[in-house]
Amino acid sequence: MNTINLSLSTFLTITMSALKLLGLAALAVAAPLEERAKKPKSFLKEIGNSTWVLGNEIWNVTQNRQYANKLMYKGADRVGDAVGHYVSYNGAASDLNWTSAAIADSGQDWINVKFTAKEGDFHWVIYDDLPGAYQYFVNHALPTLGEFRTLWRLDNTSFPRGRTNVKDDVLPTLVEYLNATNVQDETWQKADGTFLTKYDWSAPIREQDYYGVYGDEVGSWYLNPGKDYYNGDHLKQELMVHRESKTGDAVQLNMIHGTHYQAVSRDDFAHGKVWGPWLWYLNDGSKDDASNRWKKEEAAWPYKWFENKPYQSRGKMQGKLLLSDGRPAAGAAVFLGDNNNSTIPTLDQGKDYYYTTYADENGKFDIHDIRAGTYALYAWGNGGKIGDVTTNFTQNDVFIREGKNTNLKELTWTVTEKKNRIFQIGDFDRKTDGFKLSGPTPFEQGRISKCPANLTYTLGTSKTDDWCFGQSAIGTWSINFSVKTAAAAAKLTVSLAGFSQGVSADIMLNNVKVGNITSASLLNSQDTYRGATRAGEWRLLEFPVTKEGIREGTNRLDVRVTRTTLWRGWLWDSILMEMV
């Protein structure tokens, strides 16, 4: 028997080495389990032929080069025979084609899936416990465009209803469309004389909370708490949801750059411009749940989790608008938009990021969470206490710095003297509010045809709501007014809340022509014939009136329509005359 003699120090050294080896072995076994516990359950799987499946344990979609044509949720495919999800610009002819997909980033309970096309990258940020996904798009090579959208076309039985902040109703059935007569762009007339049109489902986009399509089992919603990537100002309107007239698909639109009620809105975009993130949200069709989720998202915006330096670099702004006659600009519309841009109206601005608010009764305003950059501040009358204000306010070179407050202090807005006003019908607010038939909804196909061909308005006895919201039919609208002393020249201001080409009118003062409203000088903004009844693209027309044109005593101003096209014409904002 061999005997091994070990010193105490040698024995301890061997023992410690053995324990260390055992510990490393234990760690080698335990580490994969711990790592797996931390990995997200959300997934992206490529299944071949440029097709991927992505989602989590609650839902998943099957995405091919163009469409996500399957949506599994609550045990059923919610796309069915419909088209599915896609991204497109300038109409359906330019759908984006995805050349690759990858998990761009991930965390313990989420993944960020990036789909790449030549125009840019579309992202799905998927959390393990979220029914839906955050989405955003990063531009690389989009062309000059007017329309850019993401959308779902979903199963027509799962999603029979649509909801925006102004309309909540059953979507028309496909059979209704098939039994009706097409009368114009996506508009059908039923046998009973009423109309089916997708445009009745339009809404003011900057006022949206949650919108989408839903039924008794499921709901699909868009929640866009940060609206700075939208083009346009306070009155920007867009198509939100509708029934597809040829297939019956339930359509849920996300018009992140749209032109449906605008004259000119085509933009070039910087490389790296981001639209979003917004939340596409699924539930059991509950509007209460969608509303609660909206409030949660609104409180969380701007999203802290979104790792994008320009997105996170934000400041704030405040100021006070005073009119040159000493009044505060109470309730004024305030818009932060393109710097040094005097050629593109605020409604049509869209290449960068935009912010809207309204001044309080003292003319004070503030905007928070503004992307750092250089802007112009625009303001205009919004009716009410300053409904007589015909001028606009602009201040360029408003600098917003990260983490800083830009205090513009008191700003003076030059206005005309009220004492020179001869008459005014309607507040200056770029809307038809207050006029006959302007409500109760902001969209209704053919409502403009209910306004009379001939109308007489007498200052002092007629009321604002005797004047109709829109003018289209051949005939004459007359304004009777009196002047005590006719010793000065004047200016006639015609403010239109919208204009669709195809109608012309002469403006006559005491049977002498002083101006006109014509397609020759006004671009088409597609508002009246698409059923807009409250607002479209605002236009301001000004016509000089000689002192010989106004008589002492009774005068008559006529707006005489000489040529018309069905449902074309203009929406009235205000008409006034003042001495100059």
C-alpha positions in Angstrom: 0.0 0.0 0.0 1.4 3.3 -1.1 1.2 6.2 1.3 0.9 9.8 0.1 2.0 12.4 2.6 0.5 15.9 2.0 1.2 19.0 3.8 -1.7 21.0 5.2 -1.1 23.9 2.7 -1.0 21.5 -0.2 -4.2 19.8 0.9 -6.0 23.2 1.2 -4.9 24.2 -2.2 -6.2 21.1 -3.8 -9.5 21.4 -1.9 -10.1 25.0 -3.0 -9.3 24.2 -6.6 -11.9 21.4 -6.5 -14.5 23.6 -5.0 -13.9 26.3 -7.6 -14.3 23.7 -10.4 -17.5 22.5 -8.9 -18.8 26.1 -8.6 -17.9 26.8 -12.2 -19.7 23.6 -13.3 -22.8 24.6 -11.3 -22.7 28.0 -12.9 -22.4 26.4 -16.4 -25.6 24.5 -15.7 -27.5 27.4 -14.1 -26.6 30.2 -16.6 -28.6 29.0 -19.6 -31.7 28.7 -17.4 -31.3 32.2 -16.1 -30.7 33.6 -19.5 -33.7 31.9 -20.9 -35.8 33.3 -18.1 -34.8 36.8 -19.1 -35.4 36.4 -22.8 -38.6 37.9 -24.2 -41.4 35.7 -25.2 -42.3 37.9 -28.1 -40.8 36.5 -31.4 -39.9 36.9 -35.0 -39.6 33.8 -37.1 -38.8 33.5 -40.8 -40.7 30.7 -42.4 -39.2 31.1 -45.9 -40.1 32.7 -49.2 -39.7 36.2 -47.7 -42.4 35.5 -45.1 -42.2 36.1 -41.4 -44.4 35.5 -38.3 -44.1 38.0 -35.5 -46.1 38.6 -32.3 -46.3 37.2 -28.8 -48.5 34.7 -26.9 -51.6 36.9 -27.3 -51.5 37.6 -31.1 -49.4 37.1 -34.1 -49.3 38.3 -37.7 -47.9 36.6 -40.9 -46.0 39.2 -43.0 -44.9 38.7 -46.5 -43.1 41.1 -48.8 -46.1 43.4 -49.0 -48.9 42.5 -46.7 -49.4 41.1 -43.2 -52.2 38.9 -44.5 -53.0 36.9 -41.3 -53.7 38.2 -37.8 -54.3 35.6 -35.2 -56.1 36.9 -32.2 -58.6 35.3 -29.8 -58.4 32.0 -31.6 -59.2 33.3 -35.1 -57.7 34.9 -38.1 -59.0 38.5 -38.0 -57.9 39.3 -41.6 -59.6 36.4 -43.2 -60.3 37.2 -46.9 -59.3 40.9 -46.5 -56.0 42.4 -47.5 -54.3 42.8 -44.1 -51.7 45.3 -43.0 -49.5 47.4 -45.3 -47.7 50.7 -45.7 -48.1 52.8 -48.8 -47.6 56.3 -50.3 -49.5 58.3 -53.0 -52.2 55.7 -53.2 -52.3 51.9 -53.2 -50.0 51.8 -56.3 -47.0 52.4 -54.1 -47.1 49.8 -51.4 -43.7 49.3 -49.7 -42.0 46.0 -50.3 -40.0 44.5 -47.4 -36.6 43.1 -48.4 -35.6 41.9 -44.9 -36.7 41.6 -41.3 -34.7 41.4 -38.1 -34.9 42.0 -34.4 -33.2 45.4 -34.2 -33.2 45.5 -30.4 -34.7 43.7 -27.4 -35.1 43.7 -23.7 -36.2 41.4 -21.0 -39.9 41.5 -22.1 -39.9 43.1 -25.5 -38.4 43.0 -29.0 -38.1 45.7 -31.7 -38.7 44.1 -35.1 -37.5 46.1 -38.1 -38.8 45.6 -41.6 -36.7 47.2 -44.3 -37.7 48.6 -47.7 -35.8 50.9 -50.0 -37.9 53.9 -48.7 -37.3 53.2 -45.0 -37.7 51.0 -42.0 -41.0 50.1 -40.4 -40.8 49.0 -36.7 -43.0 46.8 -34.5 -42.1 47.1 -30.8 -43.8 44.1 -29.2 -44.1 43.6 -25.5 -44.8 40.1 -24.1 -48.1 41.2 -22.4 -49.4 43.7 -24.9 -52.3 43.0 -27.2 -50.9 45.0 -30.1 -47.6 46.8 -30.8 -46.0 50.2 -30.9 -45.2 51.1 -34.5 -43.0 53.8 -36.2 -41.4 54.5 -39.5 -37.9 55.9 -40.2 -37.4 57.6 -43.5 -34.5 56.8 -45.8 -35.6 57.5 -49.4 -39.3 58.4 -49.6 -40.1 60.4 -52.7 -41.9 63.8 -52.7 -45.4 62.8 -51.6 -48.7 64.0 -50.4 -50.2 60.8 -49.0 -48.3 58.4 -46.7 -50.2 55.9 -44.6 -50.2 52.6 -42.7 -53.4 50.7 -42.5 -55.3 47.5 -41.7 -57.9 46.0 -44.0 -59.7 43.5 -41.7 -62.3 40.8 -41.7 -65.8 42.4 -42.3 -67.6 40.1 -39.8 -65.2 40.5 -36.9 -65.2 44.3 -37.3 -68.7 45.6 -38.2 -68.5 49.0 -36.6 -66.3 52.0 -36.8 -65.5 54.7 -34.2 -63.8 58.2 -34.4 -64.2 61.1 -32.0 -67.1 62.4 -34.2 -68.8 59.3 -35.4 -69.6 55.9 -33.9 -71.8 53.6 -36.0 -72.2 50.4 -38.0 -70.2 50.4 -41.2 -72.3 50.0 -44.3 -72.4 46.4 -45.6 -71.0 45.4 -48.9 -74.5 44.5 -50.1 -75.5 48.1 -49.6 -72.8 49.3 -51.9 -73.6 46.6 -54.5 -77.2 47.7 -54.6 -76.4 51.5 -54.9 -75.3 53.7 -57.8 -71.9 55.2 -57.9 -72.2 58.9 -58.4 -68.6 60.2 -57.8 -65.3 59.3 -56.1 -66.1 56.6 -53.5 -69.7 57.8 -53.2 -72.9 55.9 -53.9 -76.6 56.8 -53.9 -79.1 54.4 -52.5 -82.6 53.8 -53.9 -84.0 56.0 -51.1 -81.9 59.0 -52.2 -79.4 58.8 -49.3 -75.7 58.4 -49.8 -72.9 55.9 -48.9 -69.5 57.4 -48.8 -66.3 56.7 -47.0 -65.8 60.4 -46.4 -68.5 60.5 -43.9 -66.0 58.7 -41.6 -63.5 61.5 -41.8 -62.6 63.5 -38.7 -60.2 66.2 -37.4 -57.0 64.3 -36.9 -55.4 66.4 -34.2 -58.5 66.0 -32.0 -58.5 62.2 -32.1 -58.2 60.0 -29.0 -58.8 56.4 -29.9 -60.3 55.3 -33.2 -60.7 52.1 -35.1 -63.0 49.3 -36.0 -64.6 46.9 -33.6 -67.3 44.3 -32.9 -68.7 42.1 -30.1 -65.5 40.0 -29.9 -62.6 42.1 -31.0 -61.5 45.7 -31.6 -58.5 47.1 -33.5 -57.5 50.7 -32.5 -55.0 53.3 -33.3 -53.8 55.5 -30.4 -51.6 58.4 -31.5 -50.8 60.4 -28.4 -47.9 62.3 -30.0 -49.3 64.1 -33.1 -46.2 66.2 -33.9 -45.4 64.1 -36.9 -48.7 64.8 -38.7 -48.9 67.5 -41.4 -51.2 70.4 -41.0 -52.7 72.6 -38.3 -55.7 72.5 -35.9 -58.2 72.0 -38.7 -56.4 69.1 -40.4 -59.0 66.5 -41.3 -58.5 63.0 -42.6 -60.3 59.8 -43.5 -60.0 57.5 -40.5 -62.1 54.3 -41.0 -64.5 53.0 -43.6 -65.9 50.0 -45.4 -64.0 49.1 -48.6 -66.6 49.4 -51.4 -65.4 46.6 -53.6 -64.5 43.9 -51.1 -66.2 44.7 -47.9 -63.0 44.9 -45.9 -63.2 46.9 -42.7 -60.5 49.6 -43.2 -58.6 51.2 -40.4 -56.4 54.1 -41.7 -53.4 55.7 -40.1 -52.9 58.7 -42.4 -49.6 60.0 -41.0 -49.3 62.4 -44.0 -52.5 63.0 -45.8 -54.2 65.3 -48.3 -57.9 64.4 -48.3 -59.2 68.0 -47.6 -56.3 70.1 -48.8 -55.3 72.0 -51.9 -51.5 71.5 -51.9 -49.6 69.3 -49.5 -46.6 67.6 -51.0 -43.4 67.4 -49.1 -39.8 66.2 -49.2 -38.5 64.6 -46.0 -35.1 64.5 -44.4 -33.3 61.3 -44.0 -34.1 59.9 -40.6 -37.4 61.6 -40.1 -39.5 59.5 -37.8 -43.3 59.1 -37.8 -44.5 57.8 -34.5 -44.3 55.8 -32.3 -48.1 55.2 -32.0 -49.9 52.2 -30.5 -51.9 49.7 -32.5 -54.1 48.1 -29.9 -56.2 45.0 -29.8 -59.0 44.2 -27.3 -62.4 42.6 -27.0 -64.2 45.5 -28.7 -64.6 47.5 -25.5 -64.6 51.2 -26.0 -64.2 51.8 -22.3 -61.0 49.7 -22.4 -59.7 51.5 -25.5 -60.5 54.9 -23.8 -58.6 53.9 -20.7 -55.6 52.7 -22.8 -55.7 56.0 -24.6 -55.4 57.9 -21.3 -52.5 55.8 -20.3 -50.7 56.4 -23.6 -51.4 60.1 -23.5 -49.9 60.3 -20.0 -46.8 58.4 -21.1 -46.0 60.5 -24.2 -43.3 61.3 -25.2 -42.3 57.7 -24.7 -39.2 57.3 -22.5 -38.4 53.9 -23.9 -37.9 55.2 -27.4 -34.1 55.5 -27.9 -33.9 58.2 -30.5 -31.8 61.3 -29.6 -33.8 63.9 -31.7 -37.1 62.4 -30.3 -35.9 62.7 -26.7 -34.4 66.2 -27.2 -37.4 68.4 -26.3 -38.1 71.8 -24.8 -41.1 74.0 -24.1 -42.4 77.5 -25.0 -44.7 80.1 -23.6 -45.9 83.6 -24.4 -48.8 86.0 -24.5 -50.6 87.5 -27.5 -52.0 91.0 -27.2 -53.9 92.7 -30.0 -52.7 96.1 -31.1 -56.0 97.6 -29.9 -55.2 96.5 -26.3 -57.3 93.3 -26.1 -55.9 89.9 -25.3 -56.0 87.4 -28.1 -58.5 85.3 -26.2 -58.9 81.8 -27.7 -56.6 82.4 -30.6 -55.3 79.4 -32.5 -51.6 79.0 -32.0 -49.4 76.9 -34.4 -45.7 76.2 -34.2 -44.6 75.4 -37.7 -42.1 76.0 -40.5 -39.6 78.8 -40.0 -39.5 81.6 -42.7 -42.2 79.9 -44.8 -44.6 82.6 -46.2 -45.7 80.6 -49.2 -47.2 77.4 -47.8 -50.3 77.7 -45.6 -50.2 76.2 -42.1 -52.7 73.5 -43.2 -50.3 72.3 -45.9 -47.0 72.4 -44.0 -45.7 68.9 -43.4 -42.0 68.2 -43.9 -41.0 68.5 -40.3 -42.9 68.5 -36.9 -45.8 70.6 -35.8 -47.5 71.7 -32.6 -50.9 73.3 -31.9 -52.7 74.9 -29.0 -55.1 77.7 -28.2 -54.5 80.8 -26.1 -56.5 81.3 -22.9 -58.8 84.2 -22.2 -55.8 86.4 -21.3 -54.0 85.5 -24.5 -51.5 83.3 -22.8 -50.3 80.1 -24.3 -47.8 77.3 -23.7 -46.7 74.2 -25.5 -44.6 71.4 -23.9 -42.5 68.6 -25.3 -41.5 70.3 -28.5 -38.6 68.8 -30.5 -35.5 71.0 -30.3 -35.2 73.2 -33.4 -36.1 76.5 -35.0 -39.8 77.2 -35.7 -42.2 80.0 -36.6 -45.1 80.9 -34.4 -48.4 81.5 -36.2 -51.7 82.7 -34.8 -55.1 83.5 -36.1 -58.6 84.2 -34.8 -60.7 81.4 -33.5 -64.0 83.2 -33.2 -65.4 84.2 -29.8 -64.1 87.5 -28.3 -61.7 88.0 -31.3 -64.1 86.9 -34.0 -63.7 90.3 -35.7 -59.9 89.9 -36.2 -59.1 89.5 -39.9 -55.3 89.6 -39.7 -52.9 86.8 -38.8 -49.8 86.8 -36.6 -46.4 85.3 -37.5 -43.0 85.4 -35.7 -40.1 83.6 -37.2 -36.9 82.3 -35.5 -38.5 80.7 -32.4 -35.6 78.6 -31.0 -36.5 75.5 -28.9 -33.6 74.0 -26.9 -33.5 70.7 -25.1 -34.6 71.0 -21.5 -35.2 74.8 -21.8 -38.2 77.0 -21.7 -38.5 79.6 -24.5 -40.4 82.5 -23.1 -41.6 84.8 -25.9 -43.2 87.1 -23.3 -45.7 89.6 -24.8 -46.2 89.6 -28.5 -48.2 92.4 -30.3 -50.6 91.3 -33.0 -51.5 94.1 -35.4 -55.3 94.3 -36.1 -57.6 96.7 -38.0 -59.8 99.2 -36.2 -63.2 97.9 -35.3 -64.7 101.4 -35.6 -64.1 101.2 -39.4 -66.2 98.0 -39.8 -69.3 98.6 -42.0 -70.7 95.1 -41.6 -69.6 91.5 -40.8 -71.4 88.2 -41.1 -69.8 85.3 -39.2 -66.8 85.1 -36.9 -63.3 84.8 -38.4 -62.4 81.3 -37.2 -61.7 79.5 -40.5 -64.9 77.4 -39.9 -68.6 77.5 -40.8 -69.6 77.6 -37.1 -72.7 79.6 -36.4 -74.2 79.4 -39.9 -77.3 77.5 -41.0 -76.8 73.7 -41.5 -73.2 73.9 -40.3 -73.9 71.1 -37.8 -74.6 68.8 -36.1 -71.8 66.8 -37.7 -68.7 68.1 -39.7 -69.3 65.7 -42.6 -72.4 64.8 -44.6 -72.5 64.0 -48.3 -74.6 66.5 -50.3 -75.6 68.8 -47.4 -74.4 71.8 -49.4 -77.3 71.1 -51.8 -79.7 72.0 -48.9 -78.5 75.6 -48.9 -80.7 77.8 -51.0 -79.9 79.2 -54.5 -81.2 82.6 -53.4 -80.8 84.3 -50.0 -81.3 87.8 -48.6 -79.6 88.9 -45.5 -80.5 92.3 -44.0 -78.1 93.9 -41.5 -79.9 94.7 -38.3 -82.7 92.2 -38.7 -81.2 89.0 -40.0 -79.3 86.6 -37.7 -76.0 84.8 -38.3 -77.8 81.5 -38.7 -79.9 82.9 -41.5 -76.7 82.7 -43.6 -76.1 79.1 -44.9 -72.8 77.4 -44.3 -72.0 76.8 -48.0 -72.9 78.2 -51.5 -73.1 76.1 -54.6 -76.4 76.6 -56.6 -76.8 79.1 -59.4 -78.5 82.1 -57.8 -77.8 85.2 -55.8 -77.1 85.8 -52.1 -77.7 89.4 -51.2 -76.6 91.5 -48.2 -78.6 94.7 -47.6 -76.7 97.2 -45.5 -76.9 100.9 -44.7 -74.2 103.6 -44.5 -74.8 107.0 -42.9 -72.0 108.8 -44.6 -70.3 107.4 -47.7 -67.1 109.4 -47.9 -64.3 106.9 -47.9 -63.0 103.9 -49.9 -63.5 100.5 -48.4 -62.3 96.9 -48.6 -64.4 93.8 -49.0 -63.0 90.7 -47.3 -64.3 87.3 -48.2 -63.1 84.5 -46.0 -63.8 81.0 -47.2 -63.5 77.9 -44.9 -63.1 75.7 -48.0 -63.4 75.7 -51.8 -63.9 73.0 -54.4 -63.4 73.9 -58.0 -66.3 73.8 -60.4 -68.3 76.9 -59.2 -67.8 80.6 -60.0 -69.5 83.7 -58.8 -69.4 87.4 -59.4 -69.5 89.8 -56.5 -71.5 92.9 -57.2 -71.9 96.1 -55.1 -74.9 98.1 -56.2 -74.9 96.2 -59.5 -71.2 97.0 -60.1 -68.7 94.1 -60.2 -66.1 94.4 -57.4 -64.7 90.9 -57.4 -65.3 87.2 -58.0 -64.8 83.7 -56.6 -63.5 81.5 -59.3 -61.6 78.3 -60.0 -59.2 80.2 -62.2 -57.5 81.7 -59.1 -58.3 79.2 -56.3 -56.9 75.6 -56.1 -59.2 72.7 -55.5 -59.2 71.4 -51.8 -61.8 68.6 -52.3 -63.8 69.7 -49.3 -67.4 70.4 -50.3 -67.8 67.5 -52.7 -66.3 65.1 -50.1 -69.0 66.2 -47.7 -67.0 68.6 -45.4 -69.5 71.0 -43.8 -67.3 72.7 -41.2 -63.8 73.3 -42.6 -61.5 72.6 -45.5 -58.6 74.7 -46.9 -59.0 78.3 -45.7 -58.8 81.1 -48.3 -58.8 84.8 -47.9 -59.9 87.1 -50.7 -59.7 90.9 -50.5 -61.3 93.3 -53.0 -60.9 97.1 -53.0 -64.1 99.3 -53.1 -63.9 102.8 -54.4 -65.6 105.6 -52.4 -68.0 106.0 -55.3 -69.0 102.4 -55.0 -70.8 102.9 -51.6 -73.8 105.0 -51.5 -75.1 107.0 -48.5 -78.2 105.1 -47.3 -79.1 101.6 -48.5 -76.6 99.4 -50.4 -76.7 95.9 -51.6 -73.9 93.4 -52.0 -74.6 90.3 -54.2 -72.7 87.1 -54.4 -74.0 85.8 -57.8 -73.2 82.2 -58.8 -72.9 82.0 -62.5 -71.6 78.5 -63.0 -71.9 75.4 -60.9 -71.1 71.7 -60.6 -72.9 69.3 -58.2 -71.6 69.5 -54.6 -68.8 71.9 -55.6 -68.6 75.4 -54.2 -67.3 77.0 -51.0 -67.7 76.9 -47.3 -68.3 80.3 -45.7 -66.1 81.6 -42.8 -67.0 85.3 -42.8 -67.7 88.2 -45.1 -67.2 91.8 -44.1 -66.6 95.3 -45.4 -64.6 98.0 -43.7 -63.5 101.6 -44.5 -59.8 102.1 -45.3 
